[in-house]
């Protein structure tokens, strides 16, 4: 998931850090310098363990500014971190509003995001300060402007406070920051330094944060006697499901077992909760290096080779993951994989462009009946068990799986979406265009009319049906004298049925009026 680093560059961040007891003094270190050292350690960890992560650097004081947009160049982030200037006072409300606009514009509301807010924890004074924001959230007033929290997108909000425990206790900063996290209603945590406020303790705090949320997820992909070490990006999150009488908490196992293979046409784009890129890892090997002849002088020295998946190592080492990807792509198949207790997913080839494709893993909802038309996963078997001879026989449409339901699933057809006014206007104009081409477009006219009618009834927009009826009556009155007589009759019939058929329910369809004009010459 993308990461936004929100760095406080107000004047309070330039306050020097009091030297620890028993220290010899030395150079004065500011909280801003502690933030730079800690974020540099965070960038180094992410670059080594989660190099595909997109990260952006945003600074704020009374205003906010994007210093580095979302990038994977961590060297650029570290360089920009040392070149930002210092400005006036802290305004958290403006900063959170800027982050919300930035993430929604770049990633939308469907992509989860990590937000790391680095500040000194001072409550401040005036509008936008931590103290004022916490009071507004605790006691909201009707005339207050809308607060940016909670964010529309899924997120983890981490507040990193660069102050000593004594200062935080004096200001009551941790309780004030917790109110922000409660208002966000998402995952997050308040991070503070334990003990003395030094460069080392700040780096340890940021490193602990990175180890918790940016550690690479390594697993073992197994298919019979074949196996391969793989990495999943982004790391799969813990699954928590609230059910009627239980709470299901599940994590992806470190051993991914392939249960079997399916044809792509039998799967037909099932609903998934997340998708992850699967990358092969080189096998961990140990090579012994001896010095001298027979190891008589200097003894034996052993070097352990575990430096991560460099491209040369992956390309020169046989990998079952690479073999599987090529096979699935050529044979047009997908692999059903067990990722946990009663939890499954699919391995498939995903093409980024015409010349590049990757092995992806799509996770289903928890349970063994995530694809309804396949039945339960643990009951699936080889095709030869269903058909003694050729699995598909002479009929290419024959399939060994249970018959699909006649009712189309909501995710397998194009729904009516009226988020913006122009979408509704487009649907109405399409009906009016077909109305002017009656009777040649009679079937298409009634198809679009019933589509709009069902959508209006689903959304409770009965006034739209009355308005559509009036527009059809108007179209009937302005027909040219050269129009076919059947056009006027169909428009009158459709206008009447739009209002009279409201009580007949969602499943009712308006049918064309039967006329004898089609037999005239």
Backbone torsions as a table, in degrees:
resi	resn	phi	psi	omega
1	UNK	NA	146.2	-179.4
2	UNK	-65.3	156.1	-177.4
3	UNK	-125.2	137.1	174.4
4	UNK	-116.7	119.9	174.3
5	UNK	-92.9	114.7	-177.8
6	UNK	-107.0	101.8	-172.3
7	UNK	-103.3	128.5	176.9
8	UNK	-79.4	121.4	179.6
9	UNK	-118.5	32.1	178.8
10	UNK	-78.9	175.0	-178.2
11	UNK	-65.6	-28.9	-179.0
12	UNK	-65.8	-22.1	178.4
13	UNK	-75.2	-11.4	178.1
14	UNK	-90.0	1.5	178.8
15	UNK	-65.5	135.7	-179.8
16	UNK	-71.3	155.5	178.0
17	UNK	-91.9	130.9	178.6
18	UNK	-65.7	134.5	-179.9
19	UNK	-65.8	147.3	-179.2
20	UNK	-69.7	156.8	180.0
21	UNK	-65.6	133.3	179.8
22	UNK	87.2	-3.8	179.3
23	UNK	-82.4	160.0	-177.0
24	UNK	-90.7	13.3	179.0
25	UNK	82.6	-122.4	-178.5
26	UNK	98.2	-156.2	-178.8
27	UNK	-67.7	144.7	178.2
28	UNK	-79.5	131.3	-178.2
29	UNK	-112.3	131.2	177.7
30	UNK	-95.4	165.5	179.2
31	UNK	-68.1	-28.6	175.4
32	UNK	-63.9	-40.7	177.7
33	UNK	-67.4	-35.5	175.1
34	UNK	-63.7	-40.1	177.6
35	UNK	-63.8	-40.8	179.3
36	UNK	-65.0	-41.0	179.0
37	UNK	-67.3	-42.2	179.9
38	UNK	-67.3	-43.2	179.2
39	UNK	-67.1	-33.6	175.7
40	UNK	-62.8	-40.9	176.5
41	UNK	-64.8	-37.9	177.3
42	UNK	-63.9	-45.1	179.6
43	UNK	-62.6	-39.9	178.9
44	UNK	-63.5	-40.0	-179.5
45	UNK	-66.8	-45.3	-179.3
46	UNK	-65.8	-39.7	179.1
47	UNK	-62.8	-31.2	-178.7
48	UNK	-86.6	-28.8	-173.1
49	UNK	-115.2	-22.4	-175.5
50	UNK	-143.5	58.3	-169.6
51	UNK	-69.6	-12.9	178.3
52	UNK	-87.0	0.2	-178.3
53	UNK	-72.6	133.3	173.7
54	UNK	-87.9	130.3	-176.5
55	UNK	-133.2	139.7	177.0
56	UNK	-125.5	148.4	178.8
57	UNK	-113.2	121.2	-179.7
58	UNK	-124.9	131.7	176.2
59	UNK	-108.8	155.5	-179.7
60	UNK	-152.4	151.1	167.9
61	UNK	-142.8	-108.9	170.3
62	UNK	-80.6	-18.5	174.0
63	UNK	-126.0	175.8	178.5
64	UNK	-130.6	153.9	-176.7
65	UNK	-149.6	136.7	175.3
66	UNK	-85.3	110.1	180.0
67	UNK	-81.5	-46.8	177.5
68	UNK	-131.0	117.4	176.7
69	UNK	-68.0	178.5	-175.1
70	UNK	-58.2	124.2	-175.9
71	UNK	-151.0	164.1	173.1
72	UNK	-108.3	4.9	178.9
73	UNK	-88.1	94.7	-176.8
74	UNK	-75.5	-21.8	174.2
75	UNK	-66.2	-37.4	176.6
76	UNK	-66.3	-38.1	178.3
77	UNK	-64.8	-43.0	179.7
78	UNK	-66.6	-37.4	179.1
79	UNK	-67.4	-42.8	179.7
80	UNK	-68.5	-28.2	-179.5
81	UNK	-62.6	-31.9	-176.6
82	UNK	-89.0	-4.9	-175.1
83	UNK	-111.7	1.0	-178.9
84	UNK	-77.2	151.1	-177.7
85	UNK	-94.9	175.4	178.5
86	UNK	-106.1	138.5	-177.0
87	UNK	-124.7	-156.9	-169.0
88	UNK	-83.4	-123.0	-170.3
89	UNK	-91.5	165.6	-178.8
90	UNK	-85.5	133.9	175.2
91	UNK	-134.2	95.9	-176.0
92	UNK	-67.5	-35.6	-177.7
93	UNK	-62.7	-43.7	178.2
94	UNK	-64.9	-40.6	-179.2
95	UNK	-64.3	-44.7	-179.9
96	UNK	-66.9	-36.3	176.5
97	UNK	-64.5	-40.0	178.2
98	UNK	-65.6	-40.9	178.5
99	UNK	-64.1	-41.6	179.8
100	UNK	-61.0	-46.3	-180.0
101	UNK	-64.4	-38.9	-178.1
102	UNK	-66.1	-46.1	-177.2
103	UNK	-69.7	-42.2	-179.8
104	UNK	-64.4	-39.3	179.8
105	UNK	-69.1	-35.3	-175.0
106	UNK	-87.9	-40.3	-172.0
107	UNK	-121.0	-10.9	-175.7
108	UNK	80.5	-168.5	-177.3
109	UNK	-101.5	-0.9	-177.1
110	UNK	-94.5	-12.8	-177.1
111	UNK	-97.8	125.4	176.5
112	UNK	-68.6	155.8	-173.3
113	UNK	-144.0	144.8	172.9
114	UNK	-99.1	129.7	178.8
115	UNK	-122.4	119.2	179.9
116	UNK	-113.1	108.0	-178.9
117	UNK	-98.5	116.6	-176.8
118	UNK	-108.1	118.7	180.0
119	UNK	-148.9	177.6	-179.1
120	UNK	-92.1	-8.4	177.9
121	UNK	84.1	5.9	179.4
122	UNK	-70.1	132.6	-177.6
123	UNK	-66.4	-30.3	177.2
124	UNK	70.3	-177.5	178.2
125	UNK	-139.3	156.6	174.6
126	UNK	88.7	177.7	-178.6
127	UNK	-62.0	138.5	178.0
128	UNK	84.6	-8.3	178.8
129	UNK	-72.4	163.7	-178.9
130	UNK	-60.8	-41.0	-179.5
131	UNK	-66.3	-44.4	-178.6
132	UNK	-68.0	-38.1	179.6
133	UNK	-66.0	-42.7	179.2
134	UNK	-63.9	-39.1	177.2
135	UNK	-65.5	-39.5	179.2
136	UNK	-65.5	-36.5	178.5
137	UNK	-72.9	-33.2	179.8
138	UNK	-75.0	-36.0	-177.8
139	UNK	-132.0	75.2	-177.8
140	UNK	-70.0	148.1	178.6
141	UNK	-117.1	151.9	-176.8
142	UNK	-60.7	-31.7	-176.5
143	UNK	-88.3	1.6	178.0
144	UNK	-71.4	141.8	175.9
145	UNK	-66.8	155.9	-179.8
146	UNK	-63.7	134.4	-178.7
147	UNK	-86.3	145.4	-177.0
148	UNK	-60.9	-27.5	179.5
149	UNK	-89.5	142.9	1.7
150	UNK	-81.2	153.4	177.1
151	UNK	-70.0	150.5	178.5
152	UNK	-70.9	-28.2	-176.9
153	UNK	-96.4	157.4	176.5
154	UNK	-69.6	136.9	-173.5
155	UNK	-156.3	163.8	168.8
156	UNK	-120.1	116.0	-178.2
157	UNK	-102.5	114.1	180.0
158	UNK	-111.1	124.8	179.3
159	UNK	-107.3	112.9	-178.0
160	UNK	-100.9	117.9	-176.3
161	UNK	-107.4	118.1	-179.5
162	UNK	-95.9	73.4	177.4
163	UNK	-147.9	161.7	179.5
164	UNK	-75.1	157.3	176.5
165	UNK	-56.6	-34.5	179.5
166	UNK	-66.4	-41.7	178.8
167	UNK	-65.6	-42.7	179.6
168	UNK	-64.1	-37.1	177.7
169	UNK	-69.1	-37.6	179.0
170	UNK	-66.3	-40.6	-178.9
171	UNK	-85.4	-13.2	-174.4
172	UNK	59.6	38.3	-173.7
173	UNK	-71.1	-36.8	-177.4
174	UNK	-64.8	-37.2	177.3
175	UNK	-68.8	-37.6	178.2
176	UNK	-67.1	-40.6	178.2
177	UNK	-68.3	-32.9	178.9
178	UNK	-64.9	-29.8	176.6
179	UNK	-66.1	-35.4	175.1
180	UNK	-64.2	-42.9	179.0
181	UNK	-65.9	-38.1	177.5
182	UNK	-65.1	-37.2	178.3
183	UNK	-68.8	-27.4	179.7
184	UNK	-75.9	-25.4	178.2
185	UNK	56.0	33.6	177.8
186	UNK	-130.7	-178.9	176.9
187	UNK	-73.5	152.3	179.5
188	UNK	167.0	175.9	-176.2
189	UNK	-161.4	152.3	173.7
190	UNK	-96.0	121.5	-177.7
191	UNK	-108.8	135.6	178.2
192	UNK	-142.1	161.5	-178.0
193	UNK	-80.1	136.8	175.8
194	UNK	-93.7	125.0	179.2
195	UNK	85.8	-146.8	-176.7
196	UNK	-70.2	149.1	-178.9
197	UNK	-91.1	96.2	-178.9
198	UNK	-129.3	172.6	177.8
199	UNK	-63.3	-40.0	-179.3
200	UNK	-65.6	-43.3	-179.8
201	UNK	-67.6	-36.2	177.1
202	UNK	-65.6	-42.1	177.9
203	UNK	-65.1	-38.1	177.4
204	UNK	-64.2	-38.0	179.2
205	UNK	-65.2	-45.7	179.6
206	UNK	-68.4	-35.6	178.0
207	UNK	-66.7	-38.8	176.6
208	UNK	-63.8	-39.3	176.0
209	UNK	-63.1	-41.3	179.8
210	UNK	-67.8	-39.9	179.6
211	UNK	-64.6	-30.4	-178.5
212	UNK	-77.8	-33.4	-171.6
213	UNK	-119.2	-9.9	-176.7
214	UNK	-126.6	14.6	175.9
215	UNK	-71.9	139.7	-179.7
216	UNK	-69.4	144.3	178.8
217	UNK	-97.6	110.4	178.7
218	UNK	-104.2	140.9	-179.9
219	UNK	-145.5	174.2	178.6
220	UNK	-119.5	120.0	179.0
221	UNK	-90.7	123.4	-173.4
222	UNK	-124.0	134.4	172.9
223	UNK	-142.7	97.4	-176.8
224	UNK	67.0	-122.3	179.6
225	UNK	-92.3	-1.8	-179.8
226	UNK	-97.2	145.0	180.0
227	UNK	-153.3	161.2	179.8
228	UNK	-157.6	140.4	174.7
229	UNK	-81.7	128.9	-174.8
230	UNK	-132.5	164.6	175.0
231	UNK	-126.9	138.4	179.6
232	UNK	-107.3	131.4	176.8
233	UNK	-133.8	132.1	-7.8
234	UNK	-70.3	159.1	-179.2
235	UNK	-59.4	133.2	179.5
236	UNK	-64.1	139.0	-177.8
237	UNK	-88.2	160.9	176.8
238	UNK	-68.2	136.0	-176.2
239	UNK	-97.8	122.5	176.8
240	UNK	-122.9	119.7	-176.9
241	UNK	-123.5	127.1	175.8
242	UNK	-93.0	117.9	178.0
243	UNK	-115.3	-179.5	-172.7
244	UNK	-60.1	-46.3	-173.7
245	UNK	-124.5	11.9	-179.3
246	UNK	-158.4	163.5	174.8
247	UNK	-118.8	116.6	-178.0
248	UNK	-91.9	121.8	177.0
249	UNK	-122.2	118.1	-172.9
250	UNK	-138.1	141.5	174.6
251	UNK	-121.9	153.3	179.5
252	UNK	-69.9	132.5	-177.7
253	UNK	-72.2	157.1	177.2
254	UNK	-79.1	-5.5	175.9
255	UNK	-123.1	115.8	-178.7
256	UNK	-101.5	114.3	-174.6
257	UNK	-103.6	124.5	176.9
258	UNK	-80.1	123.3	-178.2
259	UNK	-88.6	-32.8	-177.7
260	UNK	175.5	-175.1	-176.1
261	UNK	-125.6	144.6	-178.1
262	UNK	-129.6	153.4	173.5
263	UNK	-75.8	144.3	-178.1
264	UNK	-60.1	-34.3	-179.6
265	UNK	-68.4	-26.4	178.3
266	UNK	-77.4	-25.5	-179.7
267	UNK	-83.0	-48.0	170.6
268	UNK	58.7	56.0	172.7
269	UNK	50.4	70.1	-179.6
270	UNK	-74.7	163.7	177.2
271	UNK	-73.7	134.4	-179.8
272	UNK	-129.0	160.8	-179.2
273	UNK	-100.3	-23.2	179.0
274	UNK	-162.8	156.4	176.9
275	UNK	-126.7	142.8	-175.2
276	UNK	-137.0	138.1	175.4
277	UNK	-79.8	130.0	-179.6
278	UNK	-104.6	121.1	-178.1
279	UNK	-116.3	136.3	177.6
280	UNK	-75.8	147.9	176.8
281	UNK	-116.0	145.9	176.4
282	UNK	-70.0	149.0	178.0
283	UNK	-69.0	141.7	178.7
284	UNK	-76.9	118.3	-177.7
285	UNK	-123.6	154.6	176.7
286	UNK	-120.9	125.7	179.8
287	UNK	-115.4	133.0	-179.1
288	UNK	-95.0	132.1	179.5
289	UNK	-120.1	121.5	-179.4
290	UNK	-109.3	143.0	177.7
291	UNK	-107.6	136.2	-178.2
292	UNK	86.3	175.5	-179.3
293	UNK	-82.7	121.0	178.0
294	UNK	67.9	8.3	178.8
295	UNK	72.8	21.4	-178.3
296	UNK	-72.7	-34.3	-179.3
297	UNK	-107.0	131.8	176.7
298	UNK	84.0	-12.1	178.9
299	UNK	76.3	-174.9	180.0
300	UNK	-94.3	141.3	176.2
301	UNK	-123.2	133.0	-178.2
302	UNK	-115.3	128.2	177.4
303	UNK	-111.2	129.2	179.9
304	UNK	-96.6	125.6	-177.4
305	UNK	-96.0	104.4	178.7
306	UNK	-154.1	67.4	-175.0
307	UNK	-106.5	11.5	178.6
308	UNK	95.6	169.6	-173.7
309	UNK	-82.3	81.9	174.2
310	UNK	-74.6	151.3	-178.2
311	UNK	-58.3	-37.3	-179.1
312	UNK	-66.7	-37.8	179.4
313	UNK	-67.9	-43.4	-179.2
314	UNK	-66.3	-39.5	-177.1
315	UNK	-72.1	-26.9	-176.7
316	UNK	-97.1	-6.4	-177.7
317	UNK	-105.6	129.9	175.6
318	UNK	-60.0	134.1	-175.5
319	UNK	-135.4	129.4	175.6
320	UNK	-67.0	-31.6	179.0
321	UNK	-62.2	-42.7	178.4
322	UNK	-66.8	-40.8	177.2
323	UNK	-61.6	-43.7	179.7
324	UNK	-63.0	-43.2	-179.9
325	UNK	-60.2	-46.6	178.9
326	UNK	-63.7	-38.2	-179.9
327	UNK	-67.6	-44.6	178.9
328	UNK	-62.7	-37.5	-178.6
329	UNK	-69.3	-43.0	-177.1
330	UNK	-73.4	-43.0	-175.6
331	UNK	-85.8	-3.6	179.8
332	UNK	58.3	50.2	-178.6
333	UNK	-122.8	166.9	171.0
334	UNK	-128.8	155.3	-179.3
335	UNK	-111.5	129.3	175.4
336	UNK	-85.9	122.9	-174.1
337	UNK	-123.8	138.5	176.1
338	UNK	-91.6	120.4	-175.0
339	UNK	-108.8	-2.3	-178.9
340	UNK	177.1	-175.3	179.9
341	UNK	-67.7	114.7	179.9
342	UNK	57.1	38.8	-178.4
343	UNK	-140.3	131.4	-172.9
344	UNK	-133.7	165.8	176.6
345	UNK	-153.4	-179.4	-179.9
346	UNK	-123.7	139.6	169.8
347	UNK	-104.3	127.5	-176.7
348	UNK	-151.5	162.0	178.0
349	UNK	-88.9	131.7	-179.6
350	UNK	-123.2	124.3	-176.3
351	UNK	-94.1	121.3	172.9
352	UNK	-77.9	-34.3	179.1
353	UNK	-150.2	-172.7	-178.1
354	UNK	-69.8	-25.0	-175.2
355	UNK	-110.8	-4.2	-175.3
356	UNK	-133.0	132.8	176.8
357	UNK	-140.3	158.7	-177.1
358	UNK	-134.3	158.2	175.2
359	UNK	-88.5	121.8	-177.1
360	UNK	-116.0	150.3	172.6
361	UNK	-120.7	121.9	178.9
362	UNK	-106.4	127.2	-177.8
363	UNK	-96.4	134.4	176.6
364	UNK	-86.8	175.5	168.1
365	UNK	-65.2	155.8	-179.4
366	UNK	-63.7	133.9	-178.2
367	UNK	127.2	162.7	-178.0
368	UNK	-101.3	17.6	177.8
369	UNK	-131.5	46.1	-177.8
370	UNK	-74.2	-26.4	175.6
371	UNK	-110.2	101.7	-170.5
372	UNK	-58.2	-37.6	-173.9
373	UNK	-77.5	-8.8	176.1
374	UNK	-92.5	-11.7	-174.7
375	UNK	78.8	-160.4	-179.4
376	UNK	-80.1	137.3	-175.3
377	UNK	-64.0	-37.8	-175.4
378	UNK	-73.5	-7.6	176.4
379	UNK	-97.8	-4.6	179.5
380	UNK	-72.6	148.7	179.7
381	UNK	-145.6	-175.5	178.6
382	UNK	-67.3	155.3	-179.4
383	UNK	-62.9	-29.6	-178.9
384	UNK	-64.6	-21.4	177.7
385	UNK	-74.2	-24.2	179.4
386	UNK	-92.2	-32.3	-178.9
387	UNK	-130.1	128.4	-176.3
388	UNK	-67.7	-36.8	-177.9
389	UNK	-103.9	-125.5	180.0
390	UNK	-65.3	126.6	-176.0
391	UNK	-56.2	-38.4	-176.4
392	UNK	-105.8	-9.7	176.2
393	UNK	62.5	-154.8	179.5
394	UNK	-78.9	-24.0	-178.8
395	UNK	-86.4	114.2	-178.0
396	UNK	-71.4	-18.6	-179.7
397	UNK	-87.0	-4.5	-178.7
398	UNK	-73.0	138.6	-177.3
399	UNK	-138.9	144.3	180.0
400	UNK	-77.3	-5.2	-175.1
401	UNK	-87.1	162.9	177.4
402	UNK	-56.9	151.5	-178.8
403	UNK	-66.5	137.1	179.7
404	UNK	-72.1	155.0	178.0
405	UNK	-69.5	148.9	179.8
406	UNK	-70.6	-33.5	178.9
407	UNK	-71.6	128.0	179.7
408	UNK	-74.0	139.4	176.7
409	UNK	-71.6	151.8	-176.6
410	UNK	-64.6	-27.8	-178.1
411	UNK	-88.9	-1.3	-179.0
412	UNK	-106.9	9.0	177.5
413	UNK	-140.5	163.8	-177.1
414	UNK	-80.8	110.9	179.7
415	UNK	-80.7	163.8	175.1
416	UNK	-85.2	124.2	-177.2
417	UNK	-121.2	119.2	178.6
418	UNK	-121.9	59.5	178.5
419	UNK	-76.4	-39.9	-179.6
420	UNK	-113.3	153.8	-178.1
421	UNK	-60.6	-31.4	-176.9
422	UNK	-68.7	-23.2	176.7
423	UNK	-67.8	-44.7	176.3
424	UNK	-65.0	-40.2	179.5
425	UNK	-63.9	-36.5	178.6
426	UNK	-65.4	-42.0	179.5
427	UNK	-65.1	-39.5	179.5
428	UNK	-68.6	-42.3	179.3
429	UNK	-63.9	-32.7	177.6
430	UNK	-64.4	-41.2	178.5
431	UNK	-65.0	-41.2	-179.5
432	UNK	-68.1	-32.6	176.7
433	UNK	-65.3	-42.8	177.7
434	UNK	-68.3	-32.2	179.3
435	UNK	-63.7	-33.2	180.0
436	UNK	-77.9	-8.4	180.0
437	UNK	-111.7	18.9	175.1
438	UNK	-71.7	147.2	5.4
439	UNK	-93.2	3.8	-178.4
440	UNK	-63.3	-33.7	-177.2
441	UNK	-105.4	36.1	-175.8
442	UNK	-64.8	-48.0	-176.6
443	UNK	-64.7	-43.4	179.5
444	UNK	-68.0	-35.7	178.6
445	UNK	-60.4	-47.1	-178.9
446	UNK	-73.0	-28.9	176.6
447	UNK	-64.2	-47.5	179.2
448	UNK	-69.2	-33.1	179.0
449	UNK	-65.9	-43.5	178.1
450	UNK	-68.4	-33.0	177.3
451	UNK	-64.0	-44.9	177.7
452	UNK	-67.0	-37.2	-179.3
453	UNK	-64.4	-44.5	-179.5
454	UNK	-65.9	-39.5	178.5
455	UNK	-65.3	-40.8	179.5
456	UNK	-65.0	-39.8	178.4
457	UNK	-68.8	-35.9	179.7
458	UNK	-65.7	-35.8	-178.3
459	UNK	-92.3	-1.0	-179.7
460	UNK	74.1	24.8	-177.6
461	UNK	-98.2	67.5	-179.7
462	UNK	-69.0	-25.2	177.1
463	UNK	-64.7	-28.0	178.0
464	UNK	-64.4	-35.4	179.1
465	UNK	-66.2	-40.1	177.7
466	UNK	-65.8	-41.9	177.9
467	UNK	-64.8	-39.1	177.7
468	UNK	-65.7	-36.7	177.5
469	UNK	-63.1	-41.8	178.4
470	UNK	-66.4	-37.1	178.1
471	UNK	-66.6	-37.6	178.1
472	UNK	-67.8	-37.3	176.4
473	UNK	-64.7	-36.9	177.9
474	UNK	-67.8	-40.5	177.1
475	UNK	-61.2	-33.3	178.7
476	UNK	-68.0	-36.3	-177.6
477	UNK	-75.6	-24.2	-177.0
478	UNK	-101.6	14.1	176.9
479	UNK	-63.3	140.6	177.4
480	UNK	-69.9	162.8	-176.8
481	UNK	-70.3	-16.0	178.2
482	UNK	-87.1	-0.6	-178.0
483	UNK	-69.1	152.1	178.6
484	UNK	-68.4	141.2	179.9
485	UNK	-59.4	-29.2	-178.8
486	UNK	-65.8	-26.3	-178.8
487	UNK	-64.1	-45.4	179.9
488	UNK	-64.4	-38.9	-179.2
489	UNK	-68.5	-40.4	179.5
490	UNK	-67.4	-39.5	179.0
491	UNK	-65.9	-41.6	178.3
492	UNK	-63.3	-42.6	179.0
493	UNK	-63.5	-45.1	-178.8
494	UNK	-65.6	-40.5	179.2
495	UNK	-63.3	-38.3	179.9
496	UNK	-69.9	-41.7	-176.9
497	UNK	-72.4	-24.9	178.9
498	UNK	-62.5	-31.3	179.2
499	UNK	-97.6	-35.1	-176.6
500	UNK	-80.4	-21.6	-176.7
501	UNK	-96.0	15.3	-180.0
502	UNK	-64.9	-39.3	-175.8
503	UNK	-78.9	-4.8	-177.3
504	UNK	-84.8	-0.2	171.6
505	UNK	94.1	176.4	-174.3
506	UNK	-73.5	-37.0	-173.5
507	UNK	-78.5	-11.1	-179.3
508	UNK	-73.3	140.7	179.0
509	UNK	-121.5	134.7	176.3
510	UNK	-75.9	127.0	-178.6
511	UNK	-105.6	154.8	-179.7
512	UNK	-63.4	152.7	177.7
513	UNK	-76.2	131.6	179.6
514	UNK	-76.7	123.4	179.6
515	UNK	-131.7	167.9	179.8
516	UNK	-105.1	8.7	-177.5
517	UNK	-71.0	-20.9	-177.5
518	UNK	-67.5	-22.9	-178.8
519	UNK	-91.1	-8.2	-179.8
520	UNK	-73.4	150.7	178.3
521	UNK	-109.8	NA	NA
